[in-house]
Amino acid sequence: MRPFAYERATDAAAAVAAVAQPGTMYLGGGTNLVDLMKLGVETPERLVDVSRLPFDRIEERPGGGLLIGAAVRNSDLAAHRAVRERYPLLALSLLSGASGQLRNIATTAGNLLQRTRCAYFQDVSKPCNKRQGGRDPSGCPAREGDHRNLAILGHSAACVATHPSDMAVALAAIGAEVHVTGREGERTIPIPGLHRLPGDDAQRDTVLERGELVTAVELEPLSRGLAGRSTYRKVRDRASFSFAVVSVAAALDVDGGAVRDCRIALGGVAHGPWRAWRAEEMLRGGPATPERFGAAAEAELAQAQPLRDNAFKVPLARNLITSTLTSLAGELV
């Protein structure tokens, strides 16, 4: 690891001003950044520690929503009573990520801002458009190399990496908003919308501008029907400490055998959490049956462009969506 300077931010304005300087990065829990520094992928000259800024609280919002501070630890968020009762899919997604030790350190903002990555991104001896810049397919060795667990939706010739966050998938299904502050002031960014698809600029994972600091994540209130039938399911190669091959965050509001409302988001399939807008639109107002769920999943996955070794993710995602929604509807899987 290269030498670097360290300082602790005293307030948000000071942190934003410090990171405006070249070679400076924010440090939260450090569970991703420190690993990348050890690998030589990230080489900051200075780290500004924002983990002790007063963004470690969960606050009630009018109407029943929540405002989650950027520095709230993943373990605390998963255990919070309001999260477990009103957003069970979020609590389950957090408990599906990493290990208990890492969840005790990892922060809300840090979880969202994990680098979208693959094995080639983390290996500095290999070319990588995400790490080095560039638009040539030859700068993405994963396309012809090891891509079994990489993207089937929204990827490009420049990059086929996937975003690793479980929490982001649940937040995409909920329709959360991210509060940020920067040199130009404050703004909010929706999820999905925070994370970028690679296009021809794979280096940028998010739409954040240089120096912008995430201060909170706001959750809109879910209807009682959606909150009562919601879950997060994750298919992975190991029982723990493993990224998703495919995951789904889903909520289903059924009235009289028909779908009144639904939320579906996928993980492990794209550069960020993938909101299944097509499937949701097809399901609303229709019958809550396994056949209808399967047809909606097929419609969503018609956009997929699998590579040589990850085409299995398409039927896997279809079956996961169908079985999850069927289970939520109270039918036999």
Backbone hydrogen bonds in HBPLUS format (Angstrom, degrees):
<---DONOR---> <-ACCEPTOR-->    atom                        ^
c    i                          cat <-CA-CA->   ^        H-A-AA   ^      H-
h    n   atom  resd res      DA  || num        DHA   H-A  angle D-A-AA Bond
n    s   type  num  typ     dist DA aas  dist angle  dist       angle   num
A0005-ALA N   A0045-GLU O   2.83 MM  40  6.17 168.8  1.85 141.1 141.7     1
A0047-LEU N   A0005-ALA O   2.82 MM  42  6.22 154.0  1.88 148.0 153.7     2
A0007-GLU N   A0047-LEU O   3.00 MM  40  6.43 148.5  2.11 162.7 172.2     3
A0049-ASP N   A0007-GLU O   2.82 MM  42  6.15 165.5  1.84 161.6 163.2     4
A0009-ALA N   A0049-ASP O   3.01 MM  40  5.80 162.3  2.04 142.6 148.3     5
A0015-ALA N   A0011-ASP O   3.08 MM   4  6.35 153.5  2.16 149.1 157.0     6
A0016-VAL N   A0012-ALA O   2.93 MM   4  6.21 163.2  1.96 156.9 160.3     7
A0017-ALA N   A0013-ALA O   3.02 MM   4  6.20 162.1  2.05 147.7 152.7     8
A0018-ALA N   A0014-ALA O   2.97 MM   4  6.11 154.0  2.04 144.2 151.1     9
A0019-VAL N   A0015-ALA O   3.04 MM   4  6.25 161.6  2.07 154.2 158.0    10
A0021-GLN N   A0018-ALA O   3.18 MM   3  5.86 162.7  2.21 113.7 118.9    11
A0045-GLU N   A0023-GLY O   2.76 MM  22  5.04 146.8  1.87 137.5 148.8    12
A0046-ARG N   A0023-GLY O   3.14 MM  23  6.36 145.8  2.26 154.4 150.5    13
A0025-MET N   A0046-ARG O   3.05 MM  21  6.53 151.6  2.14 153.7 161.7    14
A0048-VAL N   A0025-MET O   2.87 MM  23  6.19 160.0  1.91 159.4 164.9    15
A0027-LEU N   A0048-VAL O   2.90 MM  21  5.70 145.7  2.02 142.2 136.1    16
A0050-VAL N   A0027-LEU O   2.93 MM  23  6.00 159.7  1.97 152.6 158.4    17
A0034-VAL N   A0030-GLY O   3.11 MM   4  5.32 154.3  2.18 125.4 133.4    18
A0036-LEU N   A0032-ASN O   3.08 MM   4  6.38 158.5  2.13 152.6 158.7    19
A0037-MET N   A0033-LEU O   2.88 MM   4  6.18 145.5  2.00 150.3 160.9    20
A0038-LYS N   A0034-VAL O   2.98 MM   4  6.25 153.7  2.05 148.3 154.8    21
A0039-LEU N   A0035-ASP O   3.10 MM   4  6.40 143.8  2.24 143.0 152.8    22
A0041-VAL N   A0036-LEU O   2.90 MM   5  5.14 135.8  2.10 161.3 160.8    23
A0042-GLU N   A0036-LEU O   3.25 MM   6  5.44 165.3  2.28 108.2 111.5    24
A0040-GLY N   A0037-MET O   3.13 MM   3  5.03 146.7  2.24  96.5 106.6    25
A0053-LEU N   A0050-VAL O   3.30 MM   3  5.54 169.3  2.31 111.6 113.0    26
A0055-PHE N   A0053-LEU O   2.64 MM   2  5.59 143.9  1.76 106.9  96.7    27
A0071-ALA N   A0055-PHE O   2.76 MM  16  5.13 146.6  1.87 133.3 138.8    28
A0069-GLY N   A0057-ARG O   2.89 MM  12  5.28 154.7  1.95 154.3 161.8    29
A0059-GLU N   A0067-LEU O   2.87 MM   8  5.05 166.2  1.88 147.2 150.1    30
A0067-LEU N   A0059-GLU O   2.82 MM   8  5.05 157.5  1.87 148.9 155.0    31
A0061-ARG N   A0065-GLY O   2.93 MM   4  4.85 153.2  2.00 134.4 127.8    32
A0064-GLY N   A0061-ARG O   3.09 MM   3  5.74 155.3  2.16 144.7 143.8    33
A0066-LEU N   A0219-LEU O   3.24 MM 153  5.17 145.6  2.36 127.9 137.9    34
A0219-LEU N   A0066-LEU O   2.80 MM 153  5.17 167.3  1.81 158.3 162.7    35
A0068-ILE N   A0217-VAL O   2.76 MM 149  5.06 177.2  1.76 155.4 154.7    36
A0217-VAL N   A0068-ILE O   2.77 MM 149  5.06 149.9  1.86 142.4 152.8    37
A0072-VAL N   A0069-GLY O   3.15 MM   3  5.48 168.7  2.16 114.7 117.4    38
A0070-ALA N   A0215-THR O   2.92 MM 145  4.90 153.6  1.99 125.4 119.0    39
A0109-ALA N   A0070-ALA O   3.04 MM  39  4.79 174.4  2.04 135.8 134.5    40
A0108-THR N   A0072-VAL O   2.97 MM  36  5.68 128.2  2.24 145.7 160.3    41
A0077-LEU N   A0073-ARG O   2.98 MM   4  6.27 157.0  2.04 157.1 164.3    42
A0074-ASN N   A0106-ALA O   2.91 MM  32  5.80 152.4  1.99 151.5 154.9    43
A0078-ALA N   A0074-ASN O   2.98 MM   4  6.15 164.0  2.00 151.4 155.2    44
A0075-SER N   A0103-ARG O   3.00 MM  28  5.07 149.5  2.10 130.4 123.7    45
A0079-ALA N   A0075-SER O   3.11 MM   4  6.24 143.9  2.25 141.5 150.6    46
A0080-HIS N   A0077-LEU O   3.31 MM   3  5.27 150.0  2.40  99.0 107.5    47
A0083-VAL N   A0080-HIS O   3.12 MM   3  5.36 120.6  2.49 102.1 116.6    48
A0084-ARG N   A0080-HIS O   3.00 MM   4  6.30 166.3  2.02 161.4 165.1    49
A0085-GLU N   A0081-ARG O   2.94 MM   4  6.11 153.8  2.01 152.2 159.4    50
A0086-ARG N   A0082-ALA O   2.87 MM   4  5.70 161.5  1.90 142.3 148.3    51
A0087-TYR N   A0083-VAL O   2.81 MM   4  4.92 145.9  1.92 130.1 139.6    52
A0090-LEU N   A0087-TYR O   2.91 MM   3  5.48 135.3  2.11 115.9 127.4    53
A0091-ALA N   A0087-TYR O   3.31 MM   4  6.76 157.7  2.37 152.0 158.1    54
A0092-LEU N   A0088-PRO O   2.96 MM   4  6.13 165.5  1.98 153.5 157.3    55
A0093-SER N   A0089-LEU O   3.05 MM   4  6.10 149.7  2.14 134.8 143.0    56
A0094-LEU N   A0090-LEU O   3.08 MM   4  6.32 159.0  2.12 152.6 157.1    57
A0095-LEU N   A0091-ALA O   3.13 MM   4  6.38 157.7  2.18 147.4 153.4    58
A0096-SER N   A0092-LEU O   3.08 MM   4  6.25 121.6  2.44 136.8 151.2    59
A0096-SER N   A0093-SER O   3.15 MM   3  5.08 141.6  2.31  94.3 105.6    60
A0097-GLY N   A0094-LEU O   3.16 MM   3  5.42 160.4  2.20 107.9 114.0    61
A0103-ARG N   A0099-SER O   2.88 MM   4  6.13 159.1  1.93 156.9 163.6    62
A0104-ASN N   A0100-GLY O   3.10 MM   4  6.26 134.7  2.32 139.1 149.6    63
A0105-ILE N   A0102-LEU O   2.97 MM   3  5.21 148.6  2.07 105.4 115.1    64
A0106-ALA N   A0102-LEU O   2.77 MM   4  5.88 173.9  1.77 169.7 171.3    65
A0111-ASN N   A0107-THR O   2.90 MM   4  6.00 153.8  1.97 147.3 153.5    66
A0112-LEU N   A0108-THR O   3.27 MM   4  6.55 162.7  2.30 147.8 151.4    67
A0113-LEU N   A0109-ALA O   2.96 MM   4  6.16 147.5  2.07 148.2 158.0    68
A0117-ARG N   A0162-THR O   3.29 MM  45  6.01 141.0  2.45 151.3 141.0    69
A0122-GLN N   A0118-CYS O   3.34 MM   4  6.68 147.8  2.46 147.6 155.8    70
A0123-ASP N   A0120-TYR O   3.26 MM   3  5.05 158.7  2.31  97.9 104.3    71
A0126-LYS N   A0123-ASP O   3.03 MM   3  5.76 168.9  2.05 124.7 127.7    72
A0132-GLN N   A0128-CYS O   2.78 MM   4  5.81 166.8  1.80 161.5 166.0    73
A0129-ASN N   A0139-GLY O   2.81 MM  10  5.14 126.4  2.10 141.1 143.4    74
A0133-GLY N   A0129-ASN O   2.77 MM   4  4.45 137.2  1.96 120.4 127.3    75
A0139-GLY N   A0136-ASP O   2.78 MM   3  5.40 159.0  1.82 120.0 127.4    76
A0140-CYS N   A0137-PRO O   2.97 MM   3  5.35 159.3  2.01 115.3 117.8    77
A0143-ARG N   A0140-CYS O   3.15 MM   3  6.04 159.2  2.20 125.6 129.1    78
A0145-GLY N   A0141-PRO O   2.82 MM   4  5.67 124.5  2.13 140.5 157.2    79
A0150-LEU N   A0147-HIS O   3.02 MM   3  5.05 165.7  2.04 119.2 117.8    80
A0151-ALA N   A0160-VAL O   2.95 MM   9  5.24 168.8  1.96 153.8 154.0    81
A0152-ILE N   A0269-VAL O   2.93 MM 117  5.41 156.5  1.98 134.3 137.0    82
A0305-GLN N   A0152-ILE O   2.73 MM 153  5.20 163.8  1.75 155.6 160.1    83
A0153-LEU N   A0269-VAL O   3.04 MM 116  5.93 152.5  2.12 172.3 166.8    84
A0156-SER N   A0159-CYS O   3.14 MM   3  5.49 177.3  2.14 154.9 155.7    85
A0159-CYS N   A0156-SER O   3.26 MM   3  5.49 137.7  2.45 102.2 112.0    86
A0163-HIS N   A0270-ALA O   3.10 MM 107  6.67 149.7  2.20 155.2 152.6    87
A0169-VAL N   A0166-ASP O   3.09 MM   3  5.45 132.1  2.33 105.9 117.8    88
A0171-LEU N   A0167-MET O   2.98 MM   4  6.27 161.1  2.01 154.8 160.8    89
A0172-ALA N   A0168-ALA O   2.90 MM   4  6.05 143.7  2.04 139.6 149.0    90
A0173-ALA N   A0169-VAL O   3.11 MM   4  6.43 151.8  2.19 144.9 151.9    91
A0174-ILE N   A0170-ALA O   2.98 MM   4  6.26 154.0  2.04 149.4 156.8    92
A0175-GLY N   A0171-LEU O   2.90 MM   4  5.94 145.8  2.01 140.1 149.3    93
A0176-ALA N   A0171-LEU O   3.08 MM   5  5.36 166.5  2.10 149.5 153.3    94
A0191-ILE N   A0176-ALA O   2.87 MM  15  5.43 145.2  1.99 162.4 153.9    95
A0177-GLU N   A0218-GLU O   2.95 MM  41  5.16 157.8  2.00 146.9 154.0    96
A0218-GLU N   A0177-GLU O   2.72 MM  41  5.16 165.8  1.74 160.4 163.4    97
A0178-VAL N   A0189-ILE O   2.69 MM  11  5.04 172.1  1.70 150.9 152.8    98
A0189-ILE N   A0178-VAL O   2.83 MM  11  5.04 150.2  1.92 138.6 148.7    99
A0179-HIS N   A0216-ALA O   2.81 MM  37  5.10 169.4  1.82 145.7 149.0   100
A0215-THR N   A0179-HIS O   2.83 MM  36  5.64 167.3  1.85 147.6 152.0   101
A0180-VAL N   A0187-ARG O   2.97 MM   7  5.62 169.7  1.98 170.6 170.9   102
A0187-ARG N   A0180-VAL O   3.05 MM   7  5.62 155.1  2.12 150.3 153.6   103
A0181-THR N   A0213-LEU O   2.87 MM  32  5.29 151.6  1.95 143.0 151.4   104
A0213-LEU N   A0181-THR O   2.74 MM  32  5.29 169.8  1.75 158.9 160.3   105
A0182-GLY N   A0185-GLY O   2.90 MM   3  5.19 146.0  2.02 130.6 141.6   106
A0185-GLY N   A0182-GLY O   3.03 MM   3  5.19 164.5  2.05 111.3 114.9   107
A0207-VAL N   A0194-LEU O   2.93 MM  13  5.70 140.0  2.09 154.8 163.9   108
A0196-ARG N   A0205-ASP O   2.76 MM   9  5.48 167.6  1.78 135.2 139.6   109
A0201-ASP N   A0198-PRO O   2.97 MM   3  5.74 150.9  2.06 153.5 156.4   110
A0212-GLU N   A0209-GLU O   3.00 MM   3  5.61 169.2  2.01 139.0 141.1   111
A0227-ALA N   A0223-SER O   2.94 MM   4  6.16 172.8  1.94 161.4 163.6   112
A0228-GLY N   A0224-ARG O   2.90 MM   4  5.88 150.2  1.99 141.7 149.8   113
A0229-ARG N   A0226-LEU O   3.30 MM   3  5.39 137.8  2.49  98.2 108.9   114
A0252-LEU N   A0229-ARG O   2.84 MM  23  5.49 154.7  1.90 156.5 164.9   115
A0231-THR N   A0250-ALA O   2.87 MM  19  5.62 152.8  1.94 158.7 166.6   116
A0250-ALA N   A0231-THR O   3.01 MM  19  5.62 166.3  2.03 158.9 163.2   117
A0233-ARG N   A0248-VAL O   2.93 MM  15  5.44 162.9  1.96 156.1 160.4   118
A0248-VAL N   A0233-ARG O   2.86 MM  15  5.44 156.0  1.92 156.8 164.0   119
A0235-VAL N   A0246-VAL O   2.85 MM  11  5.41 167.5  1.86 164.4 168.0   120
A0245-VAL N   A0235-VAL O   2.73 MM  10  5.63 169.7  1.74 157.0 160.3   121
A0246-VAL N   A0235-VAL O   3.44 MM  11  5.41 156.4  2.50 134.5 140.2   122
A0247-SER N   A0267-GLY O   3.01 MM  20  4.74 147.2  2.12 127.4 125.5   123
A0267-GLY N   A0247-SER O   2.96 MM  20  4.74 155.6  2.02 122.5 125.2   124
A0249-ALA N   A0265-ALA O   2.88 MM  16  5.22 160.8  1.91 149.9 156.1   125
A0265-ALA N   A0249-ALA O   2.93 MM  16  5.22 147.7  2.03 150.4 157.9   126
A0251-ALA N   A0263-ARG O   2.89 MM  12  5.02 146.8  2.00 143.9 147.0   127
A0263-ARG N   A0251-ALA O   2.87 MM  12  5.02 150.7  1.96 145.5 146.9   128
A0253-ASP N   A0261-ASP O   2.87 MM   8  5.07 167.1  1.89 155.7 151.2   129
A0260-ARG N   A0253-ASP O   2.72 MM   7  5.44 150.0  1.81 153.6 163.2   130
A0261-ASP N   A0253-ASP O   3.32 MM   8  5.07 157.6  2.37 131.8 135.0   131
A0255-ASP N   A0258-ALA O   2.84 MM   3  5.38 160.8  1.87 160.0 163.3   132
A0258-ALA N   A0255-ASP O   3.14 MM   3  5.38 163.8  2.17 110.1 115.1   133
A0288-ALA N   A0257-GLY O   2.95 MM  31  5.69 167.4  1.96 147.4 145.2   134
A0259-VAL N   A0286-GLY O   2.85 MM  27  5.70 162.7  1.88 168.9 174.0   135
A0285-GLY N   A0259-VAL O   2.71 MM  26  5.24 170.4  1.72 158.3 159.1   136
A0276-ALA N   A0264-ILE O   2.91 MM  12  5.44 167.2  1.92 140.4 144.4   137
A0266-LEU N   A0274-TRP O   2.71 MM   8  4.96 160.9  1.74 140.5 145.7   138
A0274-TRP N   A0266-LEU O   2.93 MM   8  4.96 176.4  1.93 153.2 153.6   139
A0277-TRP N   A0275-ARG O   2.99 MM   2  5.67 133.7  2.21 103.5  90.3   140
A0280-GLU N   A0276-ALA O   3.05 MM   4  6.29 163.7  2.08 154.9 159.7   141
A0281-GLU N   A0277-TRP O   2.97 MM   4  6.17 167.1  1.99 155.8 158.7   142
A0282-MET N   A0278-ARG O   3.07 MM   4  6.26 157.3  2.12 148.5 154.6   143
A0283-LEU N   A0279-ALA O   3.06 MM   4  6.23 144.2  2.19 145.6 155.0   144
A0283-LEU N   A0280-GLU O   3.13 MM   3  5.19 123.9  2.46  95.9 110.0   145
A0284-ARG N   A0280-GLU O   3.11 MM   4  6.30 156.1  2.17 159.6 163.6   146
A0286-GLY N   A0283-LEU O   2.95 MM   3  5.39 164.4  1.98 135.0 138.3   147
A0293-PHE N   A0289-THR O   2.95 MM   4  6.24 161.5  1.99 157.7 163.5   148
A0294-GLY N   A0290-PRO O   2.90 MM   4  6.05 159.9  1.94 147.9 153.0   149
A0295-ALA N   A0291-GLU O   3.03 MM   4  6.25 155.6  2.09 144.2 150.7   150
A0296-ALA N   A0292-ARG O   2.99 MM   4  6.21 156.1  2.05 149.0 155.1   151
A0297-ALA N   A0293-PHE O   2.96 MM   4  6.23 155.7  2.02 148.4 155.2   152
A0298-GLU N   A0294-GLY O   2.96 MM   4  6.18 156.1  2.02 146.8 153.3   153
A0299-ALA N   A0295-ALA O   2.98 MM   4  6.25 153.9  2.05 144.9 151.7   154
A0300-GLU N   A0296-ALA O   3.04 MM   4  6.34 154.5  2.11 147.5 153.6   155
A0301-LEU N   A0297-ALA O   2.99 MM   4  6.17 164.7  2.01 153.8 157.8   156
A0302-ALA N   A0298-GLU O   3.01 MM   4  6.06 111.0  2.50 140.5 155.1   157
A0304-ALA N   A0301-LEU O   3.04 MM   3  5.24 162.1  2.07 108.6 114.4   158
A0313-LYS N   A0310-ASN O   3.07 MM   3  5.76 162.9  2.10 116.7 121.7   159
A0314-VAL N   A0311-ALA O   3.09 MM   3  5.78 154.5  2.16 117.8 123.6   160
A0316-LEU N   A0312-PHE O   3.16 MM   4  6.24 154.5  2.23 146.0 153.6   161
A0317-ALA N   A0313-LYS O   2.77 MM   4  5.79 161.1  1.81 144.6 149.0   162
A0318-ARG N   A0314-VAL O   3.00 MM   4  6.22 161.9  2.04 150.8 156.3   163
A0319-ASN N   A0315-PRO O   2.88 MM   4  5.98 166.1  1.90 148.5 151.9   164
A0320-LEU N   A0316-LEU O   2.90 MM   4  6.05 152.7  1.98 145.9 154.2   165
A0321-ILE N   A0317-ALA O   2.93 MM   4  6.09 166.2  1.95 153.2 156.0   166
A0322-THR N   A0318-ARG O   3.01 MM   4  6.15 168.7  2.02 150.1 153.7   167
A0323-SER N   A0319-ASN O   2.88 MM   4  5.94 169.3  1.89 148.6 152.1   168
A0324-THR N   A0320-LEU O   2.96 MM   4  5.90 156.0  2.02 143.0 150.2   169
A0325-LEU N   A0321-ILE O   3.00 MM   4  6.12 170.2  2.01 154.4 157.0   170
A0326-THR N   A0322-THR O   2.96 MM   4  6.02 155.4  2.02 145.8 153.5   171
A0327-SER N   A0323-SER O   2.95 MM   4  6.02 156.5  2.00 141.3 147.5   172
A0328-LEU N   A0324-THR O   2.97 MM   4  6.24 158.4  2.02 147.1 153.1   173
A0329-ALA N   A0325-LEU O   2.89 MM   4  6.07 144.6  2.01 143.0 152.8   174
A0331-GLU N   A0326-THR O   3.02 MM   5  5.42 154.1  2.09 164.6 157.7   175
A0330-GLY N   A0327-SER O   3.03 MM   3  5.20 153.5  2.10 103.1 111.5   176
